[in-house]
Amino acid sequence: MKKPMSLIDRLLFAGLIFAGGGFDAYTYLVHDGVFSGMQTGNLIILGVSLGQGEWGSIFDHLISIFAFMIGIIITRNLQHRFKEEDTINKRQKFVIGLEAILLVVVAFIPKSWPTQLSTGIVSMVAAAQLQEFRQINGGPFTSFMMTGNLRTMAESFYDGFIKGNVIALTKGWRMLGVVLAFLFGATSMGALVPIMGTKTILLAAFFLLCSLIGLQLNPDKKL
């Protein structure tokens, strides 16, 4: 995180972070309190359910967990197949494009079909995004797990304001932007689910389209 971020970079990362906040909010609200990207949450709920003998929701959370792992494996395979420098940008555009297409599919899955199908697909999409996009301007990045980003933000603000480290202060402001963007994605989903129902996931697809445009406008960009 040493270079100033261009407008295209901001568009790219904003789309990923908005979508990241939207994924978990969507599956949590629409699909029985299951998280798609935040598997720590699923494991906690799974453990609590097992401990209290509440067997009804166990299957739903297991589906998300296993679908997430499958998504990681598939994306890792793509990374091994297309690891040359001149193919990384194309691979990342393919991943984002496929994510958006799958989310559109989820939006139009009939309500009569098992809800686990939608949750599983969104979990695979979340996994692909987490595996493929792990840096922001040269520094570690995740569009889902805000605990680490909050820690980095607090540490950077301490080093910036208390110790006078200008670089750390800049990093802190960037992390604050990441956290607020994630919150915006979740808030947008929360506001629109009562209106759009299962179609709300199309908003996350739109956010990803913004990221895809960012990569397309900068063909030499690779994250």
Secondary structure, DSSP 8 states (H G I E B T S, - for coil): --S---HHHHHHHHHHHHHHHHHHHHHHHHTTT--SS-HHHHHHHHHHHHHHT--TTHHHHHHHHHHHHHHHHHHHHHHHHS-SHHHHHHHHHHHHHHHHHHHHHHHTS-TTS-HHHHHHHHHHHHHHHHHH--EETTEE--SS-HHHHHHHHHHHHIIIIIT--HHHHHHHHHHHHHHHHHHHHHHHHHHHHHHHGGGGHHHHHHHHHHHHHHHHH-TT---
